[in-house]
Amino acid sequence: MKFTKMHGIGNDYVYVDCTKKELKDPAEISKIVSDRHFGIGSDGLILIGSSDRADFRMNIYNADGSQAEMCGNGIRCVAKYVYDYGLTDKDEISVDTLAGIKYLKLTIENGKVSKVRVNMGKPILKASEIPVKAEKEPVVAEAIEAGGREWKMTCVSMGNPHAVIFIDTPVKEFPLETYGPLFESHERFPKRTNTEFVRVLDRKTMEMRVWERGSAETLACGTGTCATAVAAVLNGLCDRSVLVHLLGGDLEIEWNEEDGCVYMTGPATTVFDGEITLPEGLE
Ligand SMILES: N[C@H](CCC[C@H](N)C(=O)O)C(=O)O
């Protein structure tokens, strides 16, 4: 199987062009290619497909093989892939996902995509649509017990579920590997959840780490950063345009007051092209 390894500020995936041929078992393939010792090493697998209602389609699978509705860092790399590899010559494209059709604006430098601005759509705040079991909605600063401690969570879906937790200590010191898994599989999240631990630095700046559903800690999470920006506004902590520092780099997020949509701007990077021999029956 031919692939291209790409990342969005360190959130790395194996990309496969499926515009001509679908993969037989992407969930199984994602588990194989994600393995950093026995496979290629990635946070998961992203398939680029054709669509009859958008320019392209994106399907994303986490490292554990679970399929997610959307991937913010991934969709920027999809835009880079289709432009740089000649599948389109447009600098504005649409990509169909399980979270709906997304619209992207590509920045071209020296004939290749360097940066992408994505309309990530409107945040979903209805508890039953996130989904999360909650006392009130929107789910803002709501108590949840995990690991013998009480936390305040704000829940937002960008097509996929996010629990945003604001903390006062530097995120690098936070014991993410202890608490991340407890939130990921917490009984209040029927479809599990991605969890962001965030420190507000000022009204325009935050720092964040993320424990992703199905992929453990990643260096960045695009949908999670959008959810964090929305949560910060709902909690009165930040303005509607923020810069977010993640371990892998920075993202600019705007929750636009006029159209209610969240816009994410960030880079996309190609690392290498390769070919992997899959087990019998998976090719
Ligand atoms: N783990 C996520 C999918 C990947 C999202 C993330 N990598 C991003 O950039 O948005 C989920 O299961 O919802």
The ligand as an SDF file (V2000), in Angstrom:
LIG
                    3D

 13 12  0  0  0  0  0  0  0  0999 V2000
   -9.1780   11.3390   18.2550 N   0  0  0  0  0  0  0  0  0  0  0  0
  -10.2310   12.1300   17.6000 C   0  0  0  0  0  0  0  0  0  0  0  0
  -10.0080   12.1970   16.0740 C   0  0  0  0  0  0  0  0  0  0  0  0
   -8.7670   12.9860   15.7050 C   0  0  0  0  0  0  0  0  0  0  0  0
   -8.9260   14.4490   16.0260 C   0  0  0  0  0  0  0  0  0  0  0  0
   -7.6600   15.2670   16.0870 C   0  0  0  0  0  0  0  0  0  0  0  0
   -6.4220   14.6030   15.7810 N   0  0  0  0  0  0  0  0  0  0  0  0
   -7.7960   16.5870   15.3520 C   0  0  0  0  0  0  0  0  0  0  0  0
   -6.7900   17.1170   14.8410 O   0  0  0  0  0  0  0  0  0  0  0  0
   -8.9380   17.1120   15.3380 O   0  0  0  0  0  0  0  0  0  0  0  0
  -11.5920   11.4860   17.8960 C   0  0  0  0  0  0  0  0  0  0  0  0
  -11.6540   10.2570   18.0910 O   0  0  0  0  0  0  0  0  0  0  0  0
  -12.5760   12.2480   17.9050 O   0  0  0  0  0  0  0  0  0  0  0  0
  1  2  1  0
  2  3  1  0
  2 11  1  0
  3  4  1  0
  4  5  1  0
  5  6  1  0
  6  7  1  0
  6  8  1  0
  8  9  2  0
  8 10  1  0
 11 12  2  0
 11 13  1  0
M  END
$$$$
